[in-house]
Amino acid sequence: MPTLKEAKIGQTVRVKAIGGQGAVKRRIMDMGITKGVSIYVRKVAPLGDPIELTVRGYELSLRKADAENIETE
């Protein structure tokens, strides 16, 4: 299953599922990333971490370790 970590710059993906346990999953969901939402990958930092996303009309920076828990389609 592809994850948000594997998405390329300029790509729009849809969240299929959110992995992780407890506080990690809750924090991701509190940022507005829920099942079915579209995410646009805007930029990736020069060293590859974090990635900048557009979610629900606002910009969000997310670590690749957290992006690995988000399954996309």
VODREN-969742 format. One record per residue (C-alpha): residue in one letter; chain; x, y, z. Coordinates in Angstrom, 2 decimals, always signed. Example, Ala and Ser with C-alpha at 12.3 -4.5 7.8 and 13.67 -1.06 7.14 Angstrom:
<rs>
+------+-----+---------+---------+---------+
! type ! mol !       x !       y !       z !
+------+-----+---------+---------+---------+
!    A !   A !  +12.30 !   -4.50 !   +7.80 !
!    S !   A !  +13.67 !   -1.06 !   +7.14 !
+------+-----+---------+---------+---------+
</rs>
This chain:
<rs>
+------+-----+---------+---------+---------+
! type ! mol !       x !       y !       z !
+------+-----+---------+---------+---------+
!    M !   A !   +0.00 !   +0.00 !   +0.00 !
!    P !   A !   +1.52 !   +3.39 !   -0.95 !
!    T !   A !   +1.98 !   +5.92 !   +1.84 !
!    L !   A !   +2.07 !   +9.72 !   +1.93 !
!    K !   A !   +5.84 !   +9.48 !   +2.43 !
!    E !   A !   +6.16 !   +8.07 !   -1.12 !
!    A !   A !   +4.08 !  +10.81 !   -2.80 !
!    K !   A !   +5.94 !  +13.11 !   -5.20 !
!    I !   A !   +5.96 !  +16.91 !   -5.34 !
!    G !   A !   +2.91 !  +18.23 !   -7.20 !
!    Q !   A !   +0.91 !  +15.05 !   -6.67 !
!    T !   A !   -2.56 !  +14.99 !   -5.12 !
!    V !   A !   -3.45 !  +11.87 !   -3.14 !
!    R !   A !   -6.49 !  +10.72 !   -1.18 !
!    V !   A !   -6.17 !   +9.25 !   +2.31 !
!    K !   A !   -7.28 !   +5.63 !   +2.43 !
!    A !   A !   -6.36 !   +4.78 !   +6.04 !
!    I !   A !   -4.39 !   +6.12 !   +8.99 !
!    G !   A !   -2.06 !   +3.79 !  +10.86 !
!    G !   A !   -0.22 !   +4.34 !  +14.09 !
!    Q !   A !   -1.35 !   +3.96 !  +17.66 !
!    G !   A !   -2.80 !   +6.22 !  +20.32 !
!    A !   A !   -1.39 !   +9.75 !  +20.46 !
!    V !   A !   +0.31 !   +9.57 !  +17.04 !
!    K !   A !   -2.93 !   +8.68 !  +15.26 !
!    R !   A !   -4.91 !  +11.26 !  +17.26 !
!    R !   A !   -2.40 !  +14.03 !  +16.42 !
!    I !   A !   -2.57 !  +13.24 !  +12.69 !
!    M !   A !   -6.37 !  +13.32 !  +12.79 !
!    D !   A !   -6.37 !  +16.58 !  +14.79 !
!    M !   A !   -4.37 !  +18.20 !  +11.96 !
!    G !   A !   -7.30 !  +17.54 !   +9.60 !
!    I !   A !   -5.94 !  +14.41 !   +7.93 !
!    T !   A !   -8.83 !  +11.95 !   +7.97 !
!    K !   A !   -9.99 !   +9.13 !   +5.74 !
!    G !   A !  -11.11 !  +10.34 !   +2.31 !
!    V !   A !   -9.48 !  +13.81 !   +2.44 !
!    S !   A !   -7.37 !  +15.01 !   -0.52 !
!    I !   A !   -3.77 !  +16.06 !   +0.16 !
!    Y !   A !   -1.59 !  +18.04 !   -2.26 !
!    V !   A !   +2.19 !  +17.67 !   -1.84 !
!    R !   A !   +3.62 !  +21.21 !   -2.20 !
!    K !   A !   +7.29 !  +20.94 !   -1.27 !
!    V !   A !   +9.91 !  +18.76 !   +0.35 !
!    A !   A !  +12.63 !  +20.27 !   +2.53 !
!    P !   A !  +16.19 !  +20.22 !   +1.10 !
!    L !   A !  +17.24 !  +17.29 !   +3.28 !
!    G !   A !  +13.93 !  +15.50 !   +2.64 !
!    D !   A !  +12.22 !  +16.09 !   +5.97 !
!    P !   A !   +9.61 !  +17.57 !   +6.59 !
!    I !   A !   +7.21 !  +17.68 !   +3.67 !
!    E !   A !   +4.81 !  +20.59 !   +3.09 !
!    L !   A !   +1.22 !  +19.70 !   +2.26 !
!    T !   A !   -2.03 !  +21.46 !   +1.47 !
!    V !   A !   -4.90 !  +19.91 !   +3.43 !
!    R !   A !   -8.43 !  +21.35 !   +3.55 !
!    G !   A !   -7.21 !  +24.72 !   +2.24 !
!    Y !   A !   -4.30 !  +25.28 !   +4.63 !
!    E !   A !   -0.58 !  +24.49 !   +4.56 !
!    L !   A !   +0.79 !  +21.82 !   +6.87 !
!    S !   A !   +4.32 !  +20.54 !   +7.47 !
!    L !   A !   +4.58 !  +16.89 !   +8.40 !
!    R !   A !   +7.56 !  +14.71 !   +9.31 !
!    K !   A !   +8.19 !  +11.74 !   +7.06 !
!    A !   A !   +7.95 !   +9.43 !  +10.08 !
!    D !   A !   +4.33 !  +10.56 !  +10.52 !
!    A !   A !   +3.65 !  +10.52 !   +6.75 !
!    E !   A !   +4.62 !   +6.85 !   +6.74 !
!    N !   A !   +1.50 !   +6.08 !   +8.84 !
!    I !   A !   -0.88 !   +7.53 !   +6.22 !
!    E !   A !   -1.96 !   +5.09 !   +3.47 !
!    T !   A !   -3.00 !   +6.73 !   +0.20 !
!    E !   A !   -4.56 !   +5.88 !   -3.15 !
+------+-----+---------+---------+---------+
</rs>
